[in-house]
Each structure stands twice: as C-alpha cells, then as structure tokens.
C-alpha cells in the first residue's frame, strides 16, 4: 500500500508538472515574484546595497531592478524570490559542467516555478502523512488517507496548477500546509510559527485564518493563552526582522510590505476598486469551482456509515456521526466566512483553505471505502453478533463508492479542460515567443540600422499577459546570437514614467507587441490568441486575437 500511495503522489506531481509545462508564462499577479527572482538571480542584492546604503556604486540600480521602474500598486516581499533564486544559483552551479543555464532563460523561468512546486508538493506529502496517522481511526484504513488525498487534489484544477505559480498566495500556501500538518500532529507551537510567518511575510490575509485557528486552539485548550501569546510575539518579531531590513534595502525605503498591503486592502479598502462580489461568492462560486465534485465528500467525513443496523441509515447521533474531524473544518469555514466580508474577492485568496478541505474530503472517501469493504466481506468471516449484509445494503454502498470514483474522474476531466483554457490566458508570452522565433534576417534587409540594433516596444496588455524578464532575456539572447543584433526593449506600464502615447509615432521602434492591431506605420506579422471561453454545448474552447506582433513598414 506504500507503493500505491507513492504512485498517487507521483500522479499528483506529474499533473502539476504538466500544468507548469502547458502554461509556462505568468500573468500580472505573478509578475513581481517572477521578475524579482530574475533580478536576484542575475544581479543579486549587492547593487542595491552598494548604491543606496554605502554609495559605492555608480550603477543606477533602477536600471537593473524591474520593481523600481514598475513598482506596482503595493510593494511585495523579496524573501520568497531570494529563496527561489538562491536554489537556482546552486542548481545552475551544479549543472554548469553540462549546461550553462544563463543562456537558457526560459528554462530558468520554468525551473524557478518548479522549485516552488517542489516546496508545495513536499508540504502536501507531510500533510498526507499527518492525516494518515491522526485523522483516520478506522482499523486498517489509515493507509488510504494519503492515497485519496493525493487523488482528490490531483483531480482538481487549482492546487496542482497554482502550486508552481509565483503568487504570494502560493508562497504562503507552503507554510500554511506545514502548519496544518503540525496541527494535526499536535505540534501546536510549530503550527503557530508557520502560520505567523506566512501572515507577516507573504500574505497578510492569513491573519484571518490565524485568528480562527488560534481561537480553536484556545477553546479546545490545545494551548494556553500565555504560551500562544509568547510564541506569536516572538515569531512576529523574527518575521519582521526577516522582511523589513531586507525589503527596505531592495525597495530603497523603510517599509514592511505586508503592512502596506494590509492598509491598502483592509484599512483603506482600495482593493474594491478592482471589482466586488456578493458576500456568498466564496461559498456559491469559488468553492464549487475550486473543489469541484470532491466538495460532496466533505460531509461524509463526519458520518459513520454503519451497515450492521436493520436500517441503512440511522439518525441517532451517537451511532451515526463522527465529529472528531470537526475542529479541523470549523476554523477553515470560519476563515472563508470572515473573509467574505471583504468586498473584493478572488478564488486565490482562499487557496489556503483547500488542503484542509481536501483532507476532510479524503476522510469521506475512506469512510466509503471502508463501508464497501465491510459490505462485501465474506459473511463467514463476520462475527456472530453481526447481521449479514443484505443485497440492498451492498447495492447502496457500492453505488455511493462508485459515484465517488466517478466524481473524481469527472473532476479530473474538467480540470484538464481548465488547463487547456488557461493556456490561452497568456497571449503576451506567446507573442513574445513568436517574435523571438521570427526570422529577423527578413527585416534586417529592410533597414541597415537594424543590423546593429533592434528596438522593440511592449504595451501594457502584453506585459500583463505573459511577458517576463526571462522571456525578454531569451529574446535578447536569441537576437544577438542568431542575428548579431542588439535588442533594446521598451515596456509600457501604468506608472506615469512608463506611459507611451504619441511617442510611438516618434520613436523608431522596429517591432511592437500590442493589443491594437492597427498601429500607424506597422504591419501585423504574427497574432497570439487569447480571451478564451468554453462552449460547453459544443464541447469546444474558443478564443480571439489578443496580441499582435507588428513590424515597422518599409519606408515608414
């Protein structure tokens, strides 16, 4: 059975890797961590230290660091990107005798996401082990817990897909999953530490889960209030010492990133400017979309499926209900309910609830599996005080279990459709790759200037839908190696200093990536599809032209 568990974990890992490879580009929500990983890998932190703390560098660090030119709405921490870039440097050094990864930026981009994926998969494996040991009380069924948890998670879209995406939520997810594992194993202090670090370094909204989690611990007397405060205060201080000095160096001003995020989203409620949803949205839309059909397994985790009564179902609570797992459900449900009061809602905000809900769903499937085993057990092996199973009972249990398996298979099929749809959400990344593979020699004949330099402009829509510094570096490397030409890339942004208007008519760009297909003086040479939608009636995925790769017309 250990082999079966490892195979189910391998399946989850392969599906997550498949999602990574199918969708190698990143959107605007992930851009900071990805760009920061690029900058820390190639430039390190010393330009920032020398230039702004010791004044020993004549290099303007804003030229090197993307976040200083494109700061975004709120600052984010560099702690996660520092960890990822450090692992990449070690890996790159180890592989240097075989391959120089610096010359393969797109491979580096995928490896960076792969490192984050490994962190998440390791955390999920720990959670499965903890659930096997402590959650399931049915004799002989403990080994099933990890198998079903991995299969349920693999059948869903969001955890396998986003486990490798460079969102602050994905970094926080690693720590929260570890917190769940230690909580189940009764390592309460350690679980508080994990969740507190996630809150004060990566995602301030984990504070809501930390509150509901902490209240559960206190009510159940799993920890004393003095010990909880002591552990929390020490962890907060250490977390702030990890983020504030380092991030202040990188941002060139004194700041606590998640503190500013908290002020922006909660105190000033400016996140509402990006759209609002009704209170019930997380429960009515996000959870069904995130958990898919496995959400129906969760109630079964609180039920004892007894087959030895005359009636198939008995409503005597002492016989029918198993509430041992309820303490793990209540704080997660309360977290989602409290978070629902914030008007701006996105499904990624409640990712941290899904692993624990999947543990409960797995327990529900274990209960069904056990009931099926009992139903078809040889009557001669039954104890004398146990009644033989009737055909009706066997039929009902068999249908329920097969229904559970079919639900996972159907969820997996839907998830694969979601992956194919998601491939079309990154037209900017696809357009950049099309340009990189474009035969520049055809254009070089049009303008002798371009033999030395190629000027490329990327508009906001392209930058937000897949263009990354790794992709830009790939374009530059390919342009220089294939055509002996230097690629100069200008990228638009929402910041005042990064806006381009009529200037496009004056600056002699040779190529443009734009959502506008009609740019004066340019002709479309490639088109990247985007804006996908699913036609469930005809079982088809549709898209439309999103980003246009354009070349300056001859004599324009």
N, C-alpha and C positions, 0 to 999 in steps of 0.2 A: 504493500500500500504506500510505502515511502516513494517507490518508483512512480506510482500513479499521481501522487502529489507533485512530484518534481516535473512530471510531464504536463500537468495542468499549469504549473508555474511557467514552464517553458512555452506553453501555448500563449499565456498572457504576455510574456516577454516578446514573442515573435509578432503578436498583433500590435503591440506598442511600437516595435521597430518598423513594422510595415507602415503604420501611420506616419512615423517620422520620415521614412523614405518617400512615401507618396506625397507628403506635403512638406517639402524641405524649407520652404520660405516662412517668413514671420511677418505678422501684421503689426500695426502701430502699438497695440497694447503690450507687445513683447519687445518692442524695439529698444527700449532703454537697456535692459539687461543684456540683450544680444550685442548692441553697439558697445556697451561698456566692457563686455568680455573681449571683444575685438581689440579695443584700445588698450586694455590692461595686458593682453597677450603680446601685442606688438610693441607697445610703448612703455608699459609698466607704470608705476606711480611716481617715479623719480622726476620726470619733467614737472609735475605739479608741485612736488616738494621743493625742488630747486628754484623754480620760478616764483613761487608765491610765499615761501617760508624763509628761504635763505637768499633769494635774489641772485643766485649764482648761474642762472641760465639766460641766454639771450634768445631762446626759442619761445615764442608765444605759445603757451600750452593750449590756447583756444584753437590753434591751427591743428593740433594733434587730437584733442579730445572732442568727440562729437557732441557730448552733452553740454558743453559750454556754448556751442553755437546753436544747438537745438535742445534747449533745456526742458521743453515740455511744460505741462500745466503745473505739476508738482514735482519736487525732487524725489529721487528714489535712492536706496542704499546701494553701495558698491560692494557690500560684503559678499553677496551671492556671486556676482561676476568675478570677484577676486578668487574665490574658491574654485570656480569653474576654470578660469584662465590659468591658475596655478597647476591644476591637474593636466590641462592641455600642454603646458610647458614641459612638465615631467614626461608626458606621453610623447611629445614631439622630440625631446632629447633622446628618449629610449629608441625611437624609430629612425633617428637621423641617419644611422649607417645604411638603412634600407631606402628611406624616402624622406625628402625634405618637405614636411607638411606646410611650411611657409609658402611654398609655391602652389599649394592646393587649397585656396581659401574656402571654397565650397565644402570640401571635405572637413576642414576645421569647423565650419559652421555646424555641420551635422554631428561631428564629434562632441562639440560643446553641448548640444542638446542631448546627445547620448549619455554624457556624464550625468546630467540632471536626471535623465530617465533611470539610470542605474541607482541613483540615490533613492528615487521613489520606489523602484522595484524592491530594493533591499528593505525599505521601511514596510512595504506591504508583506514581505515574507516574514518579518518579525511579528507583524500583527496577526498573520495566519497562525504562526506557532503559538502565540499567546492565547488566541481564541481556542485552538485545539486543546490546550492544557486546562483552561479555566471555564470556558463558556459552556461546552457540551458536557452534560452529566450522564447521558445515556451510555450504558456499558457497551464497549466495543465500537462506538461510533465516533470517538474523538478524532480519529484519522481522517474522517470525512469532512471535517470542518474546513481545513485548508483547501481541500480539493474543490469543494463547492464555492468557497470564497473566491478562489482564483478563476473558476469557470464563470461565475456571475460577473466578476469585474471584467473579464475578457469579453463577455457578451455585450457589455455597454460601450458607448462611444467615448464619453468624456474623460474618464480616468486614463485609459490607455492612450488617448490622443493628446491630452494636455499634460501628461506626466513628463513629457520631453519639451514642452513649450516654455519659453523663457519668461513666463509671467511671474510677478511677485507672488501670486497665489500658488504657483507650482513649487516655489521655494518654501513657502510656508507649509504647504501640504506635507512635505517630507517630515518636518518637525512635528506636526500635529499627528501624523500617523504613528510616529515613535511615541508620542505622548499617549495615544490610545493603547498601544502595546504595553507600555509600562503601567498604565492604569489598570488594565485587565490583570496584569501580573502582580498587582498590589504594590508596585514601586511608586508610591504616590509622590514623594518629593521629586523624583526624577521626571515624572509626567508633568508636574507643575513647572519645572525648569524648561522642558521642551516647549510647552505652550507659551510660557512667558517670553522666551527668546523669539519665538515666531511672531508674537504680538509686537514687541518693541523694536525688532529689526526689520522684519519683512512685511507684515500686514497688520496694521493697527486694528482692523475689524475682527481679528481673532480674539480681541478683548471681550467680545460678547460671549464667545464660546468659553473663554477662560472664566468668565463670571458664572455662567450656568454650570460649568464643570466644577468650579470651586464651591458653589452653593450645594451641589450634590454631595461633594466630599464632606462638607461640614454637617449637613443634615444626616448623612449616614455614619457620621463620626469615624470616617476613614482617616481623618487628620484633625488635629486640634487647631483652633484659630490662631494661637500664638505661633505654632510651628508653620502654619500656612503663611502667615504674615512674614515671618523670618525668612522662609525660603523665597517668597515672592520678592521681597525688598532686595535681598542680596542678588537675586537673578536680574532684577531690573537694573541695578547699579552696574553689574557686569555687562549686561546687554548694551547699556548706554555708552559704556567705555569702549565697547567694540565698534559701535556705529558712529557716535558723534565725532571723535577726533579724526577718524579715517575719512568719513564722508565730508567733514569740513575741509580737509585738505583737498579732496577731489572737486568739491563744489566752490572752493575759494571763498567761503564764508562760513561763519559758525552756524551750524544747523543740526537738527535732529530730523531726518527725512520723514519718518512715520509720524512724528509730532505735527509736521506741517500738513501731511496728508489728512490727519485726524481733524485739524482745524478746517481744512478745505471741505472735506466731505460731511462732517458731522456738525461742527460748530457753525460754520457759515452756510452749510447745505448747498454749496455750489455745484455739487455733482448732479443736482436736479436739473441743471441747465443742459445736461446731456440726455435728458429723457426721464420720464417717470412711468411707473407701473402701479396697478392697484395693489392693496395690501396682500391679497391672496395669491399673487402671481407666483411666488416661490412654490406654494403648495399645489396650485392648479396647473401650472405650466412647467416650471423649472424642474421640479422633482420627477414628474412623469417623463419628461424629456431626458433627464439625466440618468434615472434608474431604469427606465423602460419597464418591461414587464416584471422585472425582478422585484419591483416595489410590492407586488402582491404576495411575495414570500414573507415579508416582514411580519405581518400579523401571525403567521404560523409559528414564529419563534416564541410566541407567548402561549402556545396551545400544547397540551398533552394529547396526542392522538391515541386514545385508548380504544383497543379493539376487543377487549375481553368483556365488555358490558353487553347486555342484551340489545341495547340501543346503540346505534352507530355514534350518535352524538349525545352527550350528557351535559347538562348545563349546571352541574354542581361545581362551583369554583375550585374547591379543594381537589377535585379529581381532574378537572378539565384544563385549568390554566396553570402555566409555568411562568411566574413573574420574576425569575432570577435575573433575566436579561433586561428587565425594565429600567433599572438605573442607568444602563448604557444608552437607552433610547431617549429618555426624558431630557437630559441636557442638550442633546443634539436637536431634538424637536423644538425645545425652548429657544435655542440659538437661532434657528430659522424663523421662528415666530417673532422674536425680538428684532431681528434684522429686517423683517418685513415692514417695520415702521419707517425705515429709511426710504424715501420715495424713489430714488434711482436704484434700479435692480438689474443685475446681470447674473447669469447662471454660475459664472466663475466665482462669484462671491461666496457661494455655498459649497464649493468643491470639498472643503474640509469636512463636511458632514457625510459625504458619500461613503468613505471607507467604513465608518462605523455602521452605517445603514446596510452596507453590503455584508458585514459580519452578521448582523441580525437576519438578513435575507438568507445567508448561508445556513444559519441555525434552523430556519424554517424548512429548508430543503433537507437538512439532516433529519429533522423530525419526520418528514415524509418518507425518506429513505428507510428509516428505522421501522416505520409503520408498514411499509411494503415488505420488508424482511420478515416481520412478525406475521403478516397476513399469509405469506406463502411458506412459512416454516412448516416442516413436516409435523403433522398432528401427533405422530407417535413420540416426538421429542418434547411435546408440551407437558407441563406439569399437570397433575391430575386435577388441580383446582381451577385450571384454565379451560374455558369453553372452546371447542373447535371453531375455526373461522367459517362463517357462512359464505356462500358464493357471493352474496350481495356485498358483504364487507370487503372481500377480496377485490371485487369489481370496483367499488368506490375508491379504495385506496390506490389501486392500480391506475385508475383514470386520473386521480389527483397527481400522482407521481409523474406519469407520462405527460400530463399537462404542464408540470413544472419544467420537464426537459424540453418540451416543445416551445415553451415560453423563452427559455434561454437561447434556443436555436433561432427563433424568430427575432429576438432582440439582437442577436449577433448579425443576422442578415440586414436588419435596419441600420445597425452601426456601420456596416460596410458601405451601405448607401450613403450615410453621412460622411464617411471618409472621402468617397468619390465626389460628393458635393463640395467638400472643404477644399479639394484640390483647386477648385476654380475661384477660391476666395483670395488668391494671391496673384492677380494679374500683373502687378508691378514687378514681382520677382520673375515671372515668366517672360515679361517684356525685356527685362534686363538680360536674361539668358539668351533671348533671341538676338538682341543687339550684340552680345559678346560673340555669338556664333556667326554673325553677319560677315560676309566677305568684304572687309574694308577695302581690299585692293580695288574693287569696282569703284569705290568712291574716291580713292586716292588719285585715280586718273583724272578726276574732275577738277581737282584743286591741288596744286603742288604744295601749298601750305600744309595740307593735311598729312603730307609725308612726314612731317616733324611733330605735329600736334593735332589731336582730335578733341574738339570741345563738345561736351555732352551736357544737356540740361534734363533734369528730372523734376517733374512737377509734384505737387503735394499728393495728389491721388496715387501716383506711382510709388512715392516714398512711403505712403501709409499701407500699401498692399503688397509688400514683399521685398522691396529694395532694402538691402542691408549693406553695411560696410564690408562684410565678407564678399557679397556679390559685386560690389564696386571694385574691390581689390582684384577679384577674378577678372573683371572687365579690363582693368588696367594692365594686369599681368599678361593677359591674352593679347591685348592690343600692342603691347611693347614687344612681346616675344614673336608674335606672328607677323607684325607689320612694321616693326621698328618705329612705332609712333607713340608719342606720349599722350595718354588720355587725361584730360582735365575735366572733372565732373563738378557741375554746379547743381545743388539740390535746393528746391524751394521748401519753405516751411511756413507755419502760421506766425512765427515771430516777425516783428517789423523788419529786422535786418535781413530776413530771408525771403522777402516777398519779391516777386518778379512780375512786372506788368508790361508796360510798353517797352521796357528794357529789352525784351526778347527781340524786338524789331531792330535793335541797335547792335546788340552783341552778336557776333558772328558764331553762333552755335552751329555745329555740323550735324548733330543728331539731337532729337528731342524725344523724350518719353512723356506722353501727355494723354489725359482723358479726352481732350479735344482733338477730333480728327481733322479739323480744318485750321491749320496754322499757316498763316500767310508766308509764302516763300519756302514751304516744306511739302514733301510728298510722303505718303504712308508706304512703308516697305514691309512692315510686319504688324500683326494685330494679335493682342493677347485677350483671351476670353475671360469673362468674369460675371459677377452678379448672378450666381446660379439660383435656380429654383427647381423643386421637384414636382413633376406632373405624375401624381400618384395614380391617376386614372389610366394613363397610358404607360405607366412604369418607365418614365424617361426623365433624364436630367437635362434641363435647358439652360442656356447661358446667352450672353450677348457680348458684343465687342465692348471692351472696357478700357484698355490702354493701347495707344497707337505708337509704334516706333516709327519716327519720321526722319527723313534725311533732307538736308537743305538742297533745294533745286539748283541745277547748274545755272550759273549767271544770276542767281537770286541775290 
